[in-house]
Amino acid sequence: MLNLSYTVIASQADGQVSAINLVPGQLVQAGQQLCNIVVSDKVWVTANFKDTIVRINLTQ
């Protein structure tokens, strides 16, 4: 029986997990990609809005 309290999952960057490619009971191999990580400090959003519907508050 696997003792999950000894399990460590480490990442090279801070971010959010997305696109999890794993189902319960699935067998995985070392090096197999199981998810993607979206790095938090490099997120960019590009949007195209009509200026008649946008209200922006630039205060901090």
Secondary structure as the mmCIF struct_conf table of DSSP 4:
data_model
#
loop_
_struct_conf.conf_type_id
_struct_conf.id
_struct_conf.beg_label_comp_id
_struct_conf.beg_label_asym_id
_struct_conf.beg_label_seq_id
_struct_conf.end_label_comp_id
_struct_conf.end_label_asym_id
_struct_conf.end_label_seq_id
HELX_RH_3T_P HELX_RH_3T_P1 LEU A 4 TYR A 6
BEND BEND1 GLN A 12 ALA A 13
STRN STRN1 GLY A 15 SER A 18
TURN_TY1_P TURN_TY1_P1 PRO A 24 GLY A 25
TURN_TY1_P TURN_TY1_P2 ALA A 30 GLY A 31
STRN STRN2 ASN A 36 VAL A 39
HELX_RH_3T_P HELX_RH_3T_P2 SER A 40 LYS A 42
TURN_TY1_P TURN_TY1_P3 ASP A 51 ILE A 53
#
